[in-house]
Amino acid sequence: MSALAITPTFLDDFSRLTPEVQLNTLAAMRAYQTGDLADLESVADAADPRVRVVAIDPDWSGVVVPEPRPGRPEPSEDAQYRLITVRPRDEALRYARGLRADTPVDTGAAARVEPPTPTGPPELASALNAPFDQWQLTLHPDQHRITEAHYKGATQITGGPGTGKTVIALHRAAHLAELDAAAHPEDTRESVLLTTYNRALAQSLADRLDQLLPDPTVRGRVRVVTIDSLARSVVQAHSSVAPRMIGKDELARRWRAVAVADGLPFSGRFLVDEWEQVILAQGLDLLPAYIRCERSGRVQHLAPEHRRQVWETVRRYVGAMRVEGLWAYPQLAAEATRLLAADGPLFRHAVVDEAQDLHPTQWRMLRAAVPEGEDDLFIVGDPHQRVSDNRVSLASLGINVRGRGHRLRVSYRVTQEILDWSMPILGRRAALGMDDNADTLAGYRSLLRGPAPVVRGCADRAEELAALGDWVRVWLEAGVRPADIAVAGRNHWIVRGIAKELEARGVATAPLEGTGRAEAVRVGTLHRLKGQEFRCVALIGVSDHLLPPKAAIEAADGDQVALEHAVQQERTLLFVACTRARDALYVSHVGRPSRLITEQW
Ligand SMILES: Nc1ncnc2c1ncn2[C@@H]1O[C@H](COP(=O)(O)OP(=O)(O)OP(=O)(O)O)[C@@H](O)[C@H]1O
């Protein structure tokens, strides 16, 4: 079995083909590999008889040349071929006639060893052509002004995907550390907190901050940590036992079992949500306050006698968790807040990325960790990318950002083509900002142009995985670094299938949530793509029977509002995943495509 290789310049040609011809090209490459392709055709009157053409479909052909093999100038039966270009048949034949197999390839466009990068205005050219990890630190002078301004209190930066929020957060943390080093040279303690949602993002921030702050005495002033680790470290400092954390799904499973045994009319999920989204979110300690409270965002109405029953049940279940030493994440933040209130703040400044997903208890903890004052909280987020259930009104938590906000409208990562394709996924519903105002993406646009996303329909899973493998190979052969490619699916079993397929083809993979720098294609769930960025992103399993997942629909239990909320969350998740790509987005499905990408809202 021999594979048809491609020249480094090929991707440039390839990205200009229509999606249909692209797919036919990949099919032909696979047919060659499995020996199912009709023979390569010789070209009449060719300047070099070693040049061949291959039919891609009735109208298009590819031009191939044998791979050079030292000491064997003549093509042999077992020659390996390399695909140089795909063109309309007549043009391909004309091109093949004049081509010599051993001359450097000129496909008509300027020959480039690099795969195509998006194009943009001249001022962005050098950033786009820089290695990807250097590009990830780029900022515009206007954005620098935001990072270096002096604010009388908390400030909020919002903007759609790729508008530079994370990079602004990074530069802001670096700026605060430098100011702090100048103002307090004797006091070298950590004074700036840079926090985000998950560990992979925190690690990426820490790595990039190392580059921005090479001086260890300045870098040492910034603590980069997830919001959960911060809570854990505060609590752990007061106890000899490390808190054992339990996630929401696992907690719901356990509570469901006890609720059924107790003969209660509430599901485990309902009780956990009620505890996290109402009781902990509002910081309610006493039953009368719970009976009086407004349960905004909750679907099912609860009469006072039911609230009493819920309260009593939750109290018992939380008591049992305490005996086991188990903690839920928002609960741990509430405990950390209590401890910080007694011990006093830890930092002078905090910079918060992915702020839209923090729970109210985590905001209270941040408030307790950083005293109110100038330049205290720098809050960066996008309400359109909220993938958690957490809804936050900063004002209700005593954090006032009024008059100190910036909205970023220009994307420097997502091309206009990917934006145009991805925006309809979100639907038309406005998101509610943390400042209690409706947040729209009006005016959001990109300065970059690139190829349109490719959507591929497959007959079955095997075909979908094979097509994915082909596509990743094209990216790799075109010179994209494996670590700059991400492949994701909605469920863990899809992810396992992806990893298996790529590994079987000799492509090394590493988990998306991993923090290492391995030269491997990143593979994981859509959730794990959050906040990250890649040159090329492939999403598979975007099929109607998988997305939105049945479990999410069933959990709504026929309640229309809950169902809309669940579907909206799936929309957001897919939108976030699609907008991680800078250079190329590939989406595939089996059978009908997901209604999230086909339904017009
Ligand atoms: N002015 C600029 N010129 C060139 N590149 C830029 C500019 N501003 C930001 N970038 C680059 O664009 C990319 C996207 O920025 P960033 O990740 O900060 O966006 P974001 O708003 O946090 O995105 P998301 O919300 O999708 O996570 C970064 O790699 C960044 O270096």
The ligand as an ORCA input file, in Angstrom:
! r2SCAN-3c Opt
* xyz 0 1
  N      -3.914     43.738     16.906
  C      -3.590     42.483     16.654
  N      -2.869     42.185     15.559
  C      -2.563     40.908     15.271
  N      -2.940     39.864     16.021
  C      -3.654     40.121     17.110
  C      -4.039     41.421     17.485
  N      -4.771     41.357     18.614
  C      -4.865     40.056     18.910
  N      -4.184     39.337     18.014
  C      -4.057     37.895     17.998
  O      -5.318     37.327     17.770
  C      -5.444     36.139     18.526
  C      -6.748     36.152     19.241
  O      -6.626     36.880     20.423
  P      -7.192     36.322     21.791
  O      -6.960     34.878     21.950
  O      -6.691     37.227     22.832
  O      -8.721     36.564     21.533
  P      -9.913     36.346     22.506
  O     -10.761     37.551     22.347
  O      -9.443     36.005     23.872
  O     -10.579     35.114     21.834
  P     -11.638     34.075     22.434
  O     -12.692     34.874     23.110
  O     -12.132     33.421     21.218
  O     -10.892     33.144     23.320
  C      -4.252     36.079     19.454
  O      -3.379     35.080     19.053
  C      -3.632     37.429     19.345
  O      -2.231     37.435     19.442
*
